């Protein structure tokens, strides 16, 4: 049997010669960590910083601006309107959601699971000069569009300075 024949996991078979045991062990440990971390894009960062991340679930967004408004478009496939919450606090717009698992595991033996499930929150600091009372959010076909109108430009006003006496 050749050392180049792939095993079921796609890695080359380990050569059992005594001189290569430690090198093979190191290769297998590296492969194990690479395979484990590949399913979690920020795994290494979260491992070293101790911070958990939900970046894998965070929606991809486009932000566009016109003279009248700022428009945020977020892809939220697999979600429904009831699974999404949009809030504004201290000029920070937050999009929260929860993507629930819909797998039927009763009669299936999964070999590969790439779809992600769980909660996410995406925050975007808005620039000054927006009209928070008129923010509008619409959701259709897995796409959320949040329109943030700009407020009317303020007009400079001259203030007379009077003698305090």
N, C-alpha and C positions, 0 to 999 in steps of 0.2 A: 504494500500500500504506500502511495506517495505521500510525502509531507504536505503537498500542495492541494490535496483533496479537501474541499470545504466541509466543515461539520455542519450540523443543522442550524447553528446560529450564524453561519457565514464567516467564521474565523478559521484560519488555517489550523490543522491539527498540530498538537504539541509534539515535538520531537522528544523521545524518551531517553536520549543519550545523556549520561550523567553530567557532561560538561555544559549542557544547555538547560539544565533544570531550572537554575535561578533566572536565566534570561527568559525562559518560557513562562515562569511564574510571573515575572515582571510584566511581560507582554499580556498575559491573561488578566492581571489586575488592572492594567491600563485600559484594556478593552472593556472590562466590566464597568469601570467608571465612565468611560466614553459612551458606552451603550446606555447606561443608566441616565446620564446627564443629557443625552440627546433628546429625550422626550420632554425635557423641561428647559426651555430656552435660557432662563436665568438661573439655572440650578447652581452653577459654580459661583456666581455672584452671591446668591442667597446662602450658600454653604459657608463662604468665607466671611460674609458680613453679618450673618445671623438673622437677616431680614427675609421674611417670606415675601413672595411676589405673586401677583395675579396678572402679570403682563401678558401671559399667554391668552388670557380671556379678554383683555382690554380691547375695546373696539378700535378699528382703524378709522381715522377721521380725516376729513378735508375741512379746511377753514378758509372761507372766501369773504371778501369785503366789497361792498358797494358804497355809494355815497349815502345810502339810507340805512343800511344794516350790515351786521356780521352774520354769516350763515355757517353753521356747523353741521356737517353731514357725517353720520356715523353708521357703519355697517354693523348690524346686529342680527346675523342670520340665526334662525332657530328660536328666536324670542318672539313673544307676543306683547302687545301693548301693556297688558297687566303685569308683565315681568320687568318693566322699565320705570325708573323714577328719575326725574330731572329736577334739580334744586339749584337755587342761587343764594349764596351766603357770602357777605362781604366781598362782592364782585367776583366770586369764584363759582363758576357753573360746574355742577357735578352731574354726571350721568352714571346712574347705578343700575345694575341688572343682576338677574339670577338665571342662569341657564341650567335647567334641570335635566338630569339624565333620563333618557327614554328607552334605555336598553332593556330588552326582555331576556333575562339571564336564566330562565327556567330550563330551557331545552337547548341551550347553545354553549359551546366551548369556544370562547373568543381566543384568537391567535394574535390579533392586532387590534389595538384600540387607539386611534389618533384623535378622535373628537374629544373636545374638552368641555367640562361641565363645572359649574360653581358660580360664585358671586364675583362681581368686578365693580370697580368704581373708577371712572376717568374724570379728572378735574382739569379745568381750563380757566386761567385767570383772564378776565375780560378787561379791556382797556377802559379808562375813564370816559365818560360821555355817552353812556348807554341809557336807554329807557327801560329800566327793570320791570316796570308795570306792564309792558307790552310784549314781553318775551313769549314766543309761540313755539310749540313743539308738535310735529306731526310724524306719525309712524305708518309706513306702508311697505309691504313686501320685504321686510327685513332691513329697511333703511329708515333711520331717524334723522329728521331735518329740524334743527333748532334755529329759529330766526330771532336775532337779538337786534331790535331797532336802535338806531343812534338817536340821542336826544337832540333837540334843536340847538344849534350853536348859541351860546350865550352872547349877549351883546354887552360890550364894555360900557360901563356907566361911570360918569365922572361924579365924584363925591366931593362936595365943597368942604373945605377945612375952615372951621370957625374958631374964633378966639375963645379960650376957655374961661376967661375972666368975666 
